């Protein structure tokens, strides 16, 4: 080990001169073997700062060859994070698991959360939930709220909204957790899934008023439906301190025509969301109670009658559920929060859509606006304008493909011809 170059590297690292630090650490190690773990560890960290992810992976692998290095668990965890960012989920999972072998690793929660994210992406929701649970209970975790919020998402996917409520409530009660608004909105969604509309409204209001959370289309739809449901009960609104005017303002207009042929084209996104959720809830309830098959047939027949005559025409015109806008909103909201986006993309390899998003949409953007949408029966194209934190805007063209009756993203590209000549 070249101690002189190591000292130079440490000084550069402290000054956040990542280029010099990486170069000097690598020069100080000058090979591999015992005693080089520290230098390769720091060099990998510096390369990560420089966004040279693949180079960082190779350097972390070198650090792990030093069996005597005391912080190998931290190196393995960093390697897992790097591999995951490249879409190499299997290698990332192995790295996180290697970090967890060391029971004395002080930041086990990092490896647990990283592994949980991969398991969730793979559809192994129960394994993801267990990892998030352990991360939330880790005393060393300075921000257990994120793990609790993700644990709630797992419970919702597992059709266990009662357990999701407990996870979300714990996250909301954590002082200092920056995601309390999102957790409160998710709590409202869990209450809505349980049919507890009064509690859902309180949670939604708290997310908006106390934590200034900007509701997603799905949250807004659930909120409006809960308000409608509460308003239908004589005392429901007063029980939570809301007046009738507020209910009227937030409730969507009801169709005055009884013509079922036009129902599909006048139904709001909120009503579509609620109809879909209610159908699935009824299906689960009928399955649990083992009622006769004819009961389920009547339920599904009644729901189908609402839209049957307009479905074919709507399909040909490019309408569906989820809509193009709901899919794009969901994808961008999840991407900004660092959550999995696989559910919003067509069935392509994970590396494809992750690379497409990372390559197209830069980090550090403030807001976005969905512009015109060109629809057809099988494909759609939407323009999305993103406002960057450092100023300026970028416009992207999002292509979508029909999947079932709804829409999923199949590509993102910079829309130069829609940028109006601005640079």
LUMROPA-558515 format. One record per residue (C-alpha): residue in three letters; chain; residue number from 0; x negated, y negated, z negated. Coordinates in Angstrom, 1 decimal, m for minus. Example, Ala and Ser with C-alpha at 12.3 -4.5 7.8 and 13.67 -1.06 7.14 Angstrom:
<nodes>
(ALA A 0 (m12.3 4.5 m7.8))
(SER A 1 (m13.7 1.1 m7.1))
</nodes>
This chain:
<nodes>
(UNK A 0 (0.0 0.0 0.0))
(UNK A 1 (m1.4 m3.4 1.0))
(UNK A 2 (m0.8 m5.4 m2.2))
(UNK A 3 (m1.6 m8.7 m0.6))
(UNK A 4 (1.0 m8.3 2.2))
(UNK A 5 (3.5 m7.0 m0.4))
(UNK A 6 (3.1 m10.2 m2.4))
(UNK A 7 (3.6 m12.2 0.7))
(UNK A 8 (6.7 m10.2 1.5))
(UNK A 9 (8.1 m10.7 m2.0))
(UNK A 10 (7.6 m14.4 m1.8))
(UNK A 11 (9.4 m14.6 1.6))
(UNK A 12 (12.2 m12.4 0.3))
(UNK A 13 (12.7 m14.7 m2.6))
(UNK A 14 (12.9 m17.7 m0.2))
(UNK A 15 (15.3 m15.8 2.0))
(UNK A 16 (12.9 m15.9 4.9))
(UNK A 17 (14.2 m12.5 6.1))
(UNK A 18 (12.1 m12.3 9.3))
(UNK A 19 (8.8 m12.8 7.4))
(UNK A 20 (9.9 m10.5 4.6))
(UNK A 21 (10.8 m7.6 7.0))
(UNK A 22 (7.5 m7.9 8.9))
(UNK A 23 (5.3 m8.1 5.8))
(UNK A 24 (7.1 m5.3 3.9))
(UNK A 25 (6.7 m3.0 6.9))
(UNK A 26 (3.0 m4.0 7.3))
(UNK A 27 (2.4 m3.5 3.5))
(UNK A 28 (3.9 0.1 3.7))
(UNK A 29 (2.0 1.0 6.8))
(UNK A 30 (3.4 4.5 7.1))
(UNK A 31 (5.5 6.7 4.9))
(UNK A 32 (5.2 8.7 1.8))
(UNK A 33 (5.0 8.3 m1.9))
(UNK A 34 (4.8 4.7 m3.2))
(UNK A 35 (6.4 3.1 m0.1))
(UNK A 36 (10.0 3.3 m1.2))
(UNK A 37 (10.1 m0.2 m2.6))
(UNK A 38 (8.7 m1.8 0.5))
(UNK A 39 (10.9 0.0 2.9))
(UNK A 40 (14.0 m0.6 0.7))
(UNK A 41 (13.4 m4.4 0.8))
(UNK A 42 (12.5 m4.3 4.5))
(UNK A 43 (15.8 m2.6 5.2))
(UNK A 44 (17.7 m5.2 3.2))
(UNK A 45 (15.9 m8.0 5.1))
(UNK A 46 (16.8 m6.4 8.4))
(UNK A 47 (20.5 m6.1 7.3))
(UNK A 48 (20.4 m9.8 6.7))
(UNK A 49 (19.1 m10.3 10.2))
(UNK A 50 (22.0 m8.2 11.6))
(UNK A 51 (19.5 m5.6 12.9))
(UNK A 52 (21.6 m2.8 11.6))
(UNK A 53 (20.1 0.1 13.6))
(UNK A 54 (16.6 m0.9 12.6))
(UNK A 55 (17.7 m1.2 9.0))
(UNK A 56 (19.0 2.4 9.1))
(UNK A 57 (15.7 3.7 10.3))
(UNK A 58 (13.8 1.8 7.6))
(UNK A 59 (16.2 3.0 4.8))
(UNK A 60 (15.5 6.6 6.1))
(UNK A 61 (11.8 5.9 5.6))
(UNK A 62 (12.5 4.7 2.0))
(UNK A 63 (14.4 7.9 1.2))
(UNK A 64 (11.3 9.9 2.1))
(UNK A 65 (9.6 8.6 m1.1))
(UNK A 66 (11.1 11.0 m3.6))
(UNK A 67 (9.4 9.2 m6.4))
(UNK A 68 (11.2 5.9 m5.8))
(UNK A 69 (13.6 5.2 m8.7))
(UNK A 70 (16.2 3.3 m6.7))
(UNK A 71 (16.8 5.9 m4.0))
(UNK A 72 (20.5 5.9 m4.9))
(UNK A 73 (20.7 2.2 m4.0))
(UNK A 74 (18.9 2.9 m0.8))
(UNK A 75 (21.3 5.7 0.1))
(UNK A 76 (24.3 3.4 m0.6))
(UNK A 77 (22.8 0.7 1.6))
(UNK A 78 (22.2 3.2 4.3))
(UNK A 79 (25.9 4.3 4.0))
(UNK A 80 (27.0 0.7 4.4))
(UNK A 81 (24.8 0.2 7.4))
(UNK A 82 (25.9 3.5 9.1))
(UNK A 83 (29.6 2.7 8.4))
(UNK A 84 (29.2 m0.7 10.1))
(UNK A 85 (27.9 1.0 13.2))
(UNK A 86 (30.8 3.4 13.2))
(UNK A 87 (28.7 6.4 12.3))
(UNK A 88 (31.2 7.6 9.7))
(UNK A 89 (29.9 11.1 9.1))
(UNK A 90 (26.3 9.9 8.5))
(UNK A 91 (27.7 7.1 6.3))
(UNK A 92 (29.7 9.6 4.2))
(UNK A 93 (26.7 11.7 3.7))
(UNK A 94 (24.7 8.7 2.6))
(UNK A 95 (27.3 7.6 0.1))
(UNK A 96 (27.6 11.2 m1.3))
(UNK A 97 (23.8 11.3 m1.7))
(UNK A 98 (24.0 8.0 m3.7))
(UNK A 99 (26.7 9.6 m6.0))
(UNK A 100 (24.5 12.5 m6.8))
(UNK A 101 (22.5 10.2 m9.1))
(UNK A 102 (24.8 9.9 m12.1))
(UNK A 103 (22.6 7.1 m13.5))
(UNK A 104 (23.0 4.9 m10.4))
(UNK A 105 (24.3 1.7 m12.0))
(UNK A 106 (26.4 0.6 m8.9))
(UNK A 107 (28.2 3.9 m8.3))
(UNK A 108 (31.4 1.9 m7.6))
(UNK A 109 (29.8 0.6 m4.3))
(UNK A 110 (29.2 4.1 m3.0))
(UNK A 111 (32.7 5.2 m4.2))
(UNK A 112 (34.4 2.3 m2.4))
(UNK A 113 (32.4 3.0 0.7))
(UNK A 114 (33.2 6.7 0.7))
(UNK A 115 (36.9 5.9 0.0))
(UNK A 116 (37.1 3.6 3.0))
(UNK A 117 (35.7 6.4 5.3))
(UNK A 118 (38.1 9.0 3.8))
(UNK A 119 (41.0 6.7 4.4))
(UNK A 120 (40.0 6.1 8.0))
(UNK A 121 (39.7 9.9 8.5))
(UNK A 122 (43.3 10.3 7.2))
(UNK A 123 (42.1 12.0 4.0))
(UNK A 124 (44.2 9.7 1.9))
(UNK A 125 (44.2 11.8 m1.3))
(UNK A 126 (40.4 11.9 m1.3))
(UNK A 127 (40.3 8.1 m0.7))
(UNK A 128 (42.7 7.5 m3.5))
(UNK A 129 (40.6 9.5 m6.0))
(UNK A 130 (37.4 7.6 m4.9))
(UNK A 131 (39.2 4.2 m5.3))
(UNK A 132 (40.5 5.3 m8.7))
(UNK A 133 (37.0 6.2 m9.9))
(UNK A 134 (35.6 2.9 m8.5))
(UNK A 135 (38.3 0.9 m10.3))
(UNK A 136 (37.6 2.7 m13.6))
(UNK A 137 (33.8 2.1 m13.3))
(UNK A 138 (32.8 m0.3 m16.1))
(UNK A 139 (30.0 m1.6 m14.0))
(UNK A 140 (32.4 m2.7 m11.2))
(UNK A 141 (32.6 m6.5 m11.4))
(UNK A 142 (35.6 m6.7 m9.1))
(UNK A 143 (37.9 m3.6 m9.7))
(UNK A 144 (40.8 m5.5 m8.2))
(UNK A 145 (39.8 m4.5 m4.6))
(UNK A 146 (39.7 m0.9 m5.5))
(UNK A 147 (43.0 m1.1 m7.3))
(UNK A 148 (44.6 m2.8 m4.3))
(UNK A 149 (43.3 m0.2 m1.9))
(UNK A 150 (44.4 2.5 m4.3))
(UNK A 151 (47.9 1.1 m4.0))
(UNK A 152 (47.7 1.3 m0.2))
(UNK A 153 (46.7 4.9 m0.5))
(UNK A 154 (49.7 5.6 m2.7))
(UNK A 155 (52.0 3.9 m0.3))
(UNK A 156 (50.7 6.0 2.6))
(UNK A 157 (51.2 9.1 0.4))
(UNK A 158 (54.9 8.1 m0.1))
(UNK A 159 (54.3 7.4 m3.8))
(UNK A 160 (55.5 3.7 m4.2))
(UNK A 161 (56.0 4.2 m8.0))
(UNK A 162 (52.3 4.8 m8.4))
(UNK A 163 (51.5 2.0 m6.0))
(UNK A 164 (53.4 m0.4 m8.2))
(UNK A 165 (51.1 0.4 m11.2))
(UNK A 166 (48.0 0.0 m9.1))
(UNK A 167 (49.1 m3.3 m7.6))
(UNK A 168 (50.3 m4.7 m11.0))
(UNK A 169 (46.9 m3.9 m12.5))
(UNK A 170 (45.2 m5.8 m9.6))
(UNK A 171 (47.5 m8.8 m10.0))
(UNK A 172 (46.8 m9.0 m13.7))
(UNK A 173 (43.0 m9.2 m13.2))
(UNK A 174 (41.9 m12.8 m13.8))
(UNK A 175 (39.3 m13.9 m11.3))
(UNK A 176 (40.2 m11.3 m8.7))
(UNK A 177 (40.3 m13.3 m5.4))
(UNK A 178 (42.8 m11.0 m3.8))
(UNK A 179 (45.6 m11.4 m6.3))
(UNK A 180 (47.9 m13.0 m3.7))
(UNK A 181 (47.5 m10.0 m1.4))
(UNK A 182 (48.0 m7.6 m4.3))
(UNK A 183 (51.2 m9.5 m5.4))
(UNK A 184 (52.5 m9.3 m1.8))
(UNK A 185 (51.7 m5.6 m1.7))
(UNK A 186 (53.5 m5.2 m5.1))
(UNK A 187 (56.5 m6.8 m3.5))
(UNK A 188 (56.4 m4.3 m0.6))
(UNK A 189 (56.2 m1.4 m3.1))
(UNK A 190 (59.2 m2.7 m5.0))
(UNK A 191 (61.1 m3.2 m1.8))
(UNK A 192 (60.3 0.5 m0.8))
(UNK A 193 (61.8 1.5 m4.1))
(UNK A 194 (64.9 m0.6 m3.5))
(UNK A 195 (64.1 m2.9 m6.4))
(UNK A 196 (64.8 m6.1 m4.5))
(UNK A 197 (64.9 m8.5 m7.5))
(UNK A 198 (61.5 m7.5 m8.6))
(UNK A 199 (60.2 m7.5 m5.0))
(UNK A 200 (61.4 m11.2 m4.6))
(UNK A 201 (59.6 m12.2 m7.8))
(UNK A 202 (56.4 m10.6 m6.6))
(UNK A 203 (56.7 m12.2 m3.1))
(UNK A 204 (57.4 m15.6 m4.6))
(UNK A 205 (54.4 m15.3 m7.0))
(UNK A 206 (52.1 m14.3 m4.1))
(UNK A 207 (53.2 m17.4 m2.2))
(UNK A 208 (53.7 m20.0 m5.0))
(UNK A 209 (51.0 m19.0 m7.5))
(UNK A 210 (48.3 m17.5 m5.3))
(UNK A 211 (49.1 m19.4 m2.1))
(UNK A 212 (49.2 m16.1 0.0))
(UNK A 213 (50.2 m16.6 3.6))
(UNK A 214 (52.7 m13.8 4.2))
(UNK A 215 (52.2 m11.4 7.1))
(UNK A 216 (55.1 m10.7 9.4))
(UNK A 217 (55.7 m7.4 7.6))
(UNK A 218 (55.8 m9.1 4.2))
(UNK A 219 (58.1 m11.9 5.5))
(UNK A 220 (60.5 m9.3 7.0))
(UNK A 221 (60.7 m7.4 3.7))
(UNK A 222 (61.1 m10.6 1.7))
(UNK A 223 (64.0 m11.7 3.9))
(UNK A 224 (65.7 m8.4 3.7))
(UNK A 225 (65.4 m8.4 m0.1))
(UNK A 226 (66.9 m11.8 m0.3))
(UNK A 227 (69.8 m10.7 1.9))
(UNK A 228 (70.3 m7.6 m0.3))
(UNK A 229 (70.2 m9.7 m3.5))
(UNK A 230 (72.6 m12.3 m2.0))
(UNK A 231 (75.1 m9.5 m1.3))
(UNK A 232 (75.4 m8.9 m5.1))
(UNK A 233 (77.4 m11.6 m6.9))
(UNK A 234 (74.9 m12.2 m9.8))
(UNK A 235 (71.7 m10.9 m8.2))
(UNK A 236 (70.4 m14.3 m7.2))
(UNK A 237 (71.1 m15.9 m10.6))
(UNK A 238 (69.4 m13.0 m12.4))
(UNK A 239 (66.0 m14.2 m11.2))
(UNK A 240 (66.7 m17.9 m11.1))
(UNK A 241 (67.4 m18.4 m7.4))
(UNK A 242 (70.3 m20.5 m6.1))
(UNK A 243 (72.7 m19.7 m3.3))
(UNK A 244 (71.2 m22.4 m1.1))
(UNK A 245 (67.8 m20.7 m1.2))
(UNK A 246 (69.4 m17.4 m0.1))
(UNK A 247 (71.1 m19.1 2.8))
(UNK A 248 (68.0 m20.8 3.9))
(UNK A 249 (65.9 m17.6 3.9))
(UNK A 250 (68.5 m15.3 5.3))
(UNK A 251 (68.5 m14.7 9.1))
(UNK A 252 (71.6 m15.6 11.1))
(UNK A 253 (74.0 m12.7 11.5))
(UNK A 254 (75.2 m11.8 15.0))
(UNK A 255 (78.7 m13.0 15.6))
(UNK A 256 (79.3 m10.7 18.6))
(UNK A 257 (80.4 m7.1 18.1))
(UNK A 258 (79.0 m6.1 21.5))
(UNK A 259 (76.6 m3.2 20.7))
(UNK A 260 (75.2 m3.4 24.2))
(UNK A 261 (73.3 m6.6 23.4))
(UNK A 262 (72.3 m5.5 19.8))
(UNK A 263 (68.8 m4.5 20.7))
(UNK A 264 (68.0 m7.9 22.2))
(UNK A 265 (69.4 m10.0 19.3))
(UNK A 266 (68.0 m7.9 16.4))
(UNK A 267 (65.3 m9.8 14.5))
(UNK A 268 (61.9 m8.3 13.7))
(UNK A 269 (63.0 m8.3 10.0))
(UNK A 270 (66.1 m6.2 10.8))
(UNK A 271 (64.1 m3.8 13.0))
(UNK A 272 (61.6 m3.4 10.2))
(UNK A 273 (64.3 m2.7 7.6))
(UNK A 274 (66.2 m0.3 9.9))
(UNK A 275 (63.0 1.7 10.5))
(UNK A 276 (62.1 1.7 6.8))
(UNK A 277 (65.7 2.6 5.7))
(UNK A 278 (65.8 5.4 8.2))
(UNK A 279 (62.6 6.9 6.8))
(UNK A 280 (63.7 6.4 3.2))
(UNK A 281 (67.1 8.1 3.9))
(UNK A 282 (65.2 11.0 5.7))
(UNK A 283 (63.0 11.5 2.6))
(UNK A 284 (65.9 11.3 0.2))
(UNK A 285 (67.9 13.8 2.2))
(UNK A 286 (64.9 16.1 2.3))
(UNK A 287 (64.4 15.9 m1.4))
(UNK A 288 (68.0 16.5 m2.3))
(UNK A 289 (68.4 19.3 0.3))
(UNK A 290 (71.8 18.1 1.5))
(UNK A 291 (73.5 19.8 4.4))
(UNK A 292 (72.1 19.1 7.8))
(UNK A 293 (75.3 17.4 9.0))
(UNK A 294 (74.8 14.6 6.5))
(UNK A 295 (71.4 13.8 8.0))
(UNK A 296 (72.9 14.0 11.5))
(UNK A 297 (75.6 11.5 10.6))
(UNK A 298 (73.0 9.1 9.2))
(UNK A 299 (70.7 9.2 12.2))
(UNK A 300 (73.7 9.0 14.5))
(UNK A 301 (74.9 5.8 12.8))
(UNK A 302 (71.5 4.2 13.1))
(UNK A 303 (71.1 5.2 16.7))
(UNK A 304 (74.5 3.7 17.6))
(UNK A 305 (73.1 0.2 16.7))
(UNK A 306 (70.7 0.2 19.6))
(UNK A 307 (71.3 3.2 21.9))
(UNK A 308 (72.9 1.3 24.8))
(UNK A 309 (70.1 m1.2 25.0))
(UNK A 310 (67.1 0.9 24.4))
(UNK A 311 (66.4 1.8 28.0))
(UNK A 312 (66.6 m1.8 29.3))
(UNK A 313 (64.6 m3.1 26.3))
(UNK A 314 (61.9 m0.5 27.0))
(UNK A 315 (61.6 m1.5 30.6))
(UNK A 316 (61.3 m5.2 29.6))
(UNK A 317 (58.4 m4.5 27.3))
(UNK A 318 (60.2 m4.7 23.9))
(UNK A 319 (59.6 m2.2 21.1))
(UNK A 320 (58.8 m1.7 17.4))
(UNK A 321 (56.3 m2.6 16.2))
(UNK A 322 (56.3 m5.6 18.6))
(UNK A 323 (53.1 m6.8 20.3))
(UNK A 324 (52.9 m9.7 17.9))
(UNK A 325 (53.3 m7.5 14.8))
(UNK A 326 (50.5 m5.2 15.9))
(UNK A 327 (48.1 m8.1 16.6))
(UNK A 328 (49.0 m9.8 13.3))
(UNK A 329 (48.5 m6.6 11.4))
(UNK A 330 (45.1 m5.9 13.1))
(UNK A 331 (43.7 m9.4 12.5))
(UNK A 332 (44.9 m9.6 8.9))
(UNK A 333 (43.3 m6.2 8.2))
(UNK A 334 (40.1 m7.2 10.0))
(UNK A 335 (39.8 m10.4 8.0))
(UNK A 336 (40.3 m8.6 4.8))
(UNK A 337 (37.7 m5.9 5.7))
(UNK A 338 (40.4 m3.2 5.7))
(UNK A 339 (40.7 m0.4 8.2))
(UNK A 340 (42.1 m1.4 11.6))
(UNK A 341 (42.4 2.1 13.2))
(UNK A 342 (46.2 2.2 12.8))
(UNK A 343 (46.6 m0.8 15.1))
(UNK A 344 (44.6 0.7 18.0))
(UNK A 345 (45.3 3.4 20.5))
(UNK A 346 (43.8 6.8 19.8))
(UNK A 347 (40.2 6.0 20.8))
(UNK A 348 (36.9 6.9 19.0))
(UNK A 349 (36.5 4.7 15.9))
(UNK A 350 (33.2 3.4 17.2))
(UNK A 351 (34.9 2.0 20.3))
(UNK A 352 (37.4 m0.3 18.6))
(UNK A 353 (35.0 m1.3 15.8))
(UNK A 354 (32.4 m2.3 18.3))
(UNK A 355 (34.9 m4.1 20.4))
(UNK A 356 (36.1 m6.2 17.5))
(UNK A 357 (32.6 m6.9 16.2))
(UNK A 358 (31.4 m7.8 19.6))
(UNK A 359 (34.3 m10.0 20.5))
(UNK A 360 (35.5 m11.7 17.3))
(UNK A 361 (32.8 m13.5 15.2))
(UNK A 362 (32.7 m13.5 11.4))
(UNK A 363 (33.8 m16.7 9.7))
(UNK A 364 (37.0 m17.7 11.3))
(UNK A 365 (39.8 m19.6 9.5))
(UNK A 366 (43.0 m18.9 11.4))
(UNK A 367 (44.5 m17.6 14.6))
(UNK A 368 (47.5 m18.3 16.8))
(UNK A 369 (49.1 m15.8 19.1))
(UNK A 370 (50.1 m17.5 22.4))
(UNK A 371 (51.8 m16.2 25.4))
(UNK A 372 (52.6 m12.5 25.8))
(UNK A 373 (53.0 m10.9 29.2))
(UNK A 374 (55.2 m7.8 28.8))
(UNK A 375 (55.9 m4.8 31.0))
(UNK A 376 (57.2 m1.3 30.3))
(UNK A 377 (53.8 0.3 29.7))
(UNK A 378 (51.3 m2.5 29.1))
(UNK A 379 (51.2 m6.0 27.7))
(UNK A 380 (48.6 m8.8 27.4))
(UNK A 381 (48.5 m11.5 24.8))
(UNK A 382 (46.3 m14.6 24.4))
(UNK A 383 (45.0 m15.2 20.8))
(UNK A 384 (43.3 m18.5 19.8))
(UNK A 385 (40.9 m18.2 16.9))
(UNK A 386 (39.8 m21.3 14.9))
(UNK A 387 (36.2 m20.9 13.7))
(UNK A 388 (35.1 m22.1 10.2))
(UNK A 389 (32.2 m24.1 11.7))
(UNK A 390 (34.6 m25.9 14.1))
(UNK A 391 (35.9 m25.2 17.6))
(UNK A 392 (38.1 m22.4 18.9))
(UNK A 393 (37.8 m19.2 20.9))
(UNK A 394 (40.5 m17.6 22.9))
(UNK A 395 (40.7 m13.9 23.4))
(UNK A 396 (42.8 m11.7 25.6))
(UNK A 397 (44.2 m8.7 23.8))
(UNK A 398 (45.5 m5.8 25.9))
(UNK A 399 (48.1 m3.4 24.5))
(UNK A 400 (49.5 m0.1 25.5))
(UNK A 401 (52.8 1.5 24.8))
(UNK A 402 (52.6 4.2 22.1))
(UNK A 403 (56.0 5.8 21.3))
(UNK A 404 (58.5 2.9 21.2))
(UNK A 405 (55.9 0.4 19.9))
(UNK A 406 (52.6 m1.1 20.8))
(UNK A 407 (49.0 m0.7 20.0))
(UNK A 408 (45.8 m2.5 21.0))
(UNK A 409 (43.5 m1.0 23.6))
(UNK A 410 (41.1 m3.8 24.2))
(UNK A 411 (39.8 m7.3 23.3))
(UNK A 412 (37.9 m9.6 25.6))
(UNK A 413 (37.0 m13.3 25.7))
(UNK A 414 (39.5 m15.2 27.8))
(UNK A 415 (37.3 m17.8 29.5))
(UNK A 416 (39.9 m18.9 31.9))
(UNK A 417 (42.3 m19.9 29.1))
(UNK A 418 (39.7 m21.9 27.1))
(UNK A 419 (40.5 m25.1 29.0))
(UNK A 420 (36.8 m25.8 29.8))
(UNK A 421 (35.9 m26.4 26.1))
(UNK A 422 (32.7 m24.9 24.9))
</nodes>
